[in-house]
Amino acid sequence: NALVEKPRSGQPRKYTPAQEAEIIAMACTDAPKGRKRWTIRLLTERMKRRDEFETINRETIRLVLKKAKLNLG
């Protein structure tokens, strides 16, 4: 059946599209007080405080933002 996805090689996704959208939404908010803009490190620290994101790392955040074509620099 052409509508069913076949298994893909490589590591499975750790975060759902909805969770990735949360990361992107956070990056689009105003930066924390005293900061001009979000950095990947700041986003990582903030997201780790939220349920379901305790183990997220900087590289995952970077890849999510890259896929969304968001540049924090």
C-alpha positions as CSV (number, residue, x, y, z in Angstrom):
1,N,0.0,0.0,0.0
2,A,1.5,3.3,-1.0
3,L,-0.1,5.2,1.9
4,V,1.9,3.3,4.6
5,E,5.4,4.4,5.4
6,K,8.1,1.8,5.3
7,P,10.5,1.6,8.2
8,R,13.4,4.1,7.8
9,S,17.0,3.5,8.5
10,G,18.8,5.5,11.2
11,Q,17.8,6.5,14.7
12,P,14.1,7.0,15.3
13,R,12.9,10.5,16.1
14,K,13.1,11.3,19.8
15,Y,10.6,14.1,19.7
16,T,7.2,14.4,18.0
17,P,6.4,17.1,15.5
18,A,4.3,18.8,18.3
19,Q,7.3,18.8,20.6
20,E,9.5,20.2,17.9
21,A,6.9,22.9,17.4
22,E,7.2,23.7,21.1
23,I,10.9,24.2,20.6
24,I,10.4,26.5,17.6
25,A,7.7,28.4,19.4
26,M,10.0,29.0,22.4
27,A,12.7,30.3,20.0
28,C,10.2,32.8,18.5
29,T,9.3,34.3,21.9
30,D,11.1,37.3,23.4
31,A,14.5,36.5,24.8
32,P,14.9,36.2,28.6
33,K,15.2,39.4,30.6
34,G,18.7,40.9,30.1
35,R,19.3,39.1,26.8
36,K,19.0,40.4,23.3
37,R,18.1,37.1,21.8
38,W,17.8,33.4,22.5
39,T,20.9,31.2,22.1
40,I,20.9,27.5,21.6
41,R,22.4,27.1,25.1
42,L,19.6,29.3,26.7
43,L,16.9,27.4,24.8
44,T,18.4,24.1,25.9
45,E,18.4,25.2,29.6
46,R,14.8,26.5,29.4
47,M,13.5,23.4,27.6
48,K,15.1,21.0,30.1
49,R,12.9,22.5,32.8
50,R,9.8,21.3,30.9
51,D,8.2,17.9,31.2
52,E,9.2,15.6,28.3
53,F,12.3,17.6,27.5
54,E,14.5,16.7,30.5
55,T,17.1,14.9,28.4
56,I,17.2,17.3,25.4
57,N,20.6,18.5,24.3
58,R,22.0,21.4,22.4
59,E,22.5,19.4,19.2
60,T,18.8,18.3,19.1
61,I,17.7,22.0,19.5
62,R,20.1,23.1,16.8
63,L,18.9,20.4,14.4
64,V,15.2,21.3,15.0
65,L,15.8,25.0,14.4
66,K,17.9,24.2,11.3
67,K,15.1,22.0,9.9
68,A,12.7,24.9,10.5
69,K,15.2,27.3,8.9
70,L,15.5,29.4,12.0
71,N,18.8,31.1,12.7
72,L,19.4,32.5,16.1
73,G,22.6,34.3,15.0
